[in-house]
Amino acid sequence: MENNQSILPKPSRWLRLQYKKWFLILKNGISEENPIIVSVLGICSALAVTNRVENAIVMGIGVTFVIMASSMMVSMMRNLIPSKVRMVAFMVIISMFTIVVQMFLQAFLPVVAANLGAYTGLIITNCIVMGRAEAFAIKNPVKYTIIDGFANGMGYTLVLIAIAAVREPLAFGTFLGMSIPGFDNWINWNVMALAPGGFFVLTLLAWLRTLTKKYEEA
């Protein structure tokens, strides 16, 4: 019996990795339960700030920081926050870290801060941030909460960059503010600089994702 067990092949490292809790959390936040194209959260900022790749990157990093920091604090205080006031507590915590991001951008990236406008401050009302605090951070330890915050922040950021990577060249003939070779005589698509253009690209991404998923027939 012992000999037979020793002959059986050991599961691969990749297979074992797929059953790790931290890996599942990371996979869900970035892909399987992507906050924008799957859960349809944070749509307003996705449409408003993705007309340029630079804005999308900065906004994504800012939101990722706020999600991670606020979720970590909520997780640390989850046994101290009364259930009746937890939403108010979440808002106070999220507001604190949003102000940090806003002040950092105004101090070190004033041009980007001006481009993002009020949307930096509106991170406070971003459904992704509040959603992770309510759905995950309040119920899980810090080590998993940090991973969840990072995963959802990166899922949000990657979608923003993908949208901006389509919109900026079509709207301005540039990428990261630099002229694209071959686009010298490009006629700018003004609609791509506006929210309807962002909505079109976002819808296209969501549709393309459905083509990669396999669904059971009813």
C-alpha positions in Angstrom: 0.0 0.0 0.0 2.8 2.3 0.9 4.6 1.6 -2.4 1.4 2.4 -4.4 1.1 5.7 -2.6 4.7 6.6 -3.4 4.1 5.9 -7.1 1.2 8.3 -7.3 2.3 11.6 -8.9 2.4 14.7 -6.6 0.2 17.6 -7.6 2.1 20.3 -9.4 3.1 23.5 -7.6 0.7 25.5 -9.8 -2.2 23.2 -8.9 -1.5 23.6 -5.2 -1.2 27.3 -5.6 -4.7 27.6 -7.0 -6.2 26.3 -3.8 -4.4 28.8 -1.6 -6.7 31.3 0.0 -4.6 34.3 -0.8 -4.3 33.3 -4.4 -8.1 32.9 -4.7 -8.6 36.3 -3.2 -6.1 37.8 -5.6 -7.7 36.1 -8.6 -11.2 37.1 -7.7 -10.3 40.8 -7.2 -8.4 41.1 -10.4 -10.3 38.9 -12.8 -13.2 36.7 -11.6 -15.0 39.4 -9.7 -13.4 42.5 -11.2 -15.0 45.5 -9.6 -15.8 47.3 -12.9 -16.5 44.9 -15.7 -18.1 42.2 -13.4 -19.5 43.9 -10.3 -20.1 47.1 -12.2 -18.8 49.4 -9.5 -16.9 52.6 -9.8 -18.3 53.4 -13.2 -18.4 57.2 -12.8 -14.7 57.5 -12.4 -14.0 54.9 -15.0 -15.8 57.1 -17.5 -14.5 60.5 -16.3 -10.8 60.1 -15.9 -9.9 57.6 -18.6 -9.5 60.0 -21.5 -5.8 60.0 -20.8 -3.6 57.1 -19.6 -1.7 59.2 -17.1 -4.9 60.2 -15.3 -6.0 56.5 -15.3 -2.8 55.3 -13.8 -2.7 57.9 -11.0 -6.4 57.5 -10.2 -6.0 53.7 -10.1 -3.0 53.9 -7.7 -4.9 56.4 -5.5 -7.9 54.2 -5.3 -5.8 51.1 -4.6 -4.0 52.9 -1.7 -7.3 54.0 -0.2 -8.9 50.5 -0.5 -5.8 48.8 1.1 -5.3 51.3 3.9 -9.0 51.7 4.8 -9.7 48.0 4.6 -6.7 47.3 6.8 -7.9 49.7 9.4 -11.4 48.4 9.3 -10.1 44.8 9.7 -7.9 45.9 12.7 -10.9 47.6 14.4 -13.6 45.1 13.3 -14.2 43.9 16.9 -14.4 47.5 18.2 -16.8 49.1 15.7 -20.5 48.7 16.8 -22.6 47.3 14.0 -25.1 50.2 14.2 -22.5 52.8 13.3 -20.2 50.8 11.1 -21.1 52.6 7.9 -20.4 56.0 9.5 -17.1 54.6 10.8 -16.2 53.3 7.3 -16.9 56.8 5.8 -14.6 58.5 8.4 -11.8 56.0 7.8 -12.1 56.2 4.0 -12.3 60.0 4.1 -9.0 60.2 6.1 -7.1 58.2 3.5 -8.8 60.0 0.6 -7.6 63.3 2.0 -4.1 61.9 2.2 -4.2 61.0 -1.6 -5.7 64.4 -2.5 -3.0 66.3 -0.6 -0.2 64.2 -2.1 -1.4 64.8 -5.6 -1.8 68.5 -5.1 1.7 68.7 -3.6 3.6 66.5 -6.0 1.4 66.1 -9.2 -0.5 69.4 -9.4 -1.2 69.1 -13.1 -2.7 65.6 -12.7 -4.6 66.7 -9.7 -6.1 69.5 -11.7 -7.0 67.1 -14.5 -8.7 64.7 -12.1 -10.5 67.5 -10.5 -13.3 66.6 -8.0 -13.0 62.9 -8.8 -10.0 62.5 -6.4 -12.2 63.7 -3.5 -15.0 61.5 -4.8 -12.9 58.4 -3.9 -14.8 58.7 -0.6 -18.0 57.7 -2.4 -16.5 55.1 -4.6 -18.6 52.0 -4.2 -15.6 49.7 -4.5 -13.9 51.1 -1.4 -17.0 51.0 0.7 -18.0 47.6 -0.7 -14.7 45.9 0.3 -14.9 47.3 3.8 -18.4 46.0 4.2 -18.1 42.7 2.3 -14.6 41.6 3.3 -12.6 43.7 5.7 -15.1 43.7 8.5 -15.2 39.9 8.5 -11.6 38.9 7.8 -8.1 39.2 9.4 -5.7 41.9 8.2 -3.4 39.6 6.2 -6.2 38.6 3.8 -7.8 42.1 3.9 -4.6 43.7 2.5 -4.5 41.1 -0.4 -8.2 41.7 -1.1 -7.7 45.5 -1.2 -4.7 45.2 -3.5 -6.5 42.7 -5.8 -9.6 44.9 -6.2 -7.5 48.0 -6.6 -5.4 46.4 -9.3 -8.5 45.1 -11.0 -9.9 48.6 -11.0 -6.6 50.1 -12.2 -6.0 47.6 -15.0 -9.5 48.3 -16.5 -9.0 52.1 -16.2 -5.6 51.8 -18.1 -7.2 49.5 -20.7 -10.0 52.0 -21.4 -7.6 55.0 -21.4 -5.2 53.1 -23.8 -8.0 53.1 -26.4 -9.5 56.5 -25.7 -6.3 58.7 -25.6 -4.9 57.7 -29.0 -8.3 58.0 -30.7 -9.2 61.3 -28.9 -5.8 63.1 -29.1 -3.4 61.0 -31.2 -1.1 60.6 -28.2 -0.2 58.0 -25.5 0.9 59.2 -22.1 1.0 62.7 -23.6 3.5 61.7 -26.3 2.7 61.8 -30.0 2.2 58.4 -31.6 4.3 57.8 -34.8 1.9 57.6 -37.8 -0.8 59.7 -36.1 0.5 63.0 -37.5 -2.5 63.4 -39.7 -4.9 61.7 -37.4 -8.4 63.4 -37.1 -9.2 63.3 -33.4 -12.4 61.6 -32.4 -13.8 64.1 -30.0 -16.4 61.7 -28.7 -13.6 59.6 -27.2 -12.6 62.4 -25.0 -16.1 62.5 -23.5 -18.0 60.2 -21.2 -20.0 58.5 -24.0 -16.7 57.3 -25.6 -15.6 55.9 -22.3 -18.9 54.1 -21.9 -18.5 52.6 -25.3 -15.0 51.2 -24.6 -16.1 49.9 -21.2 -19.0 48.1 -22.7 -16.7 46.6 -25.4 -14.3 45.3 -22.7 -17.2 43.8 -20.7 -18.5 42.1 -23.9 -15.0 40.8 -24.8 -14.7 39.3 -21.3 -18.0 37.4 -21.7 -16.5 35.7 -24.8 -13.7 34.3 -22.7 -16.0 32.7 -20.1 -17.7 29.4 -20.4 -21.3 29.1 -19.2 -23.3 26.0 -18.6 -26.3 25.6 -20.8 -29.6 25.8 -19.0 
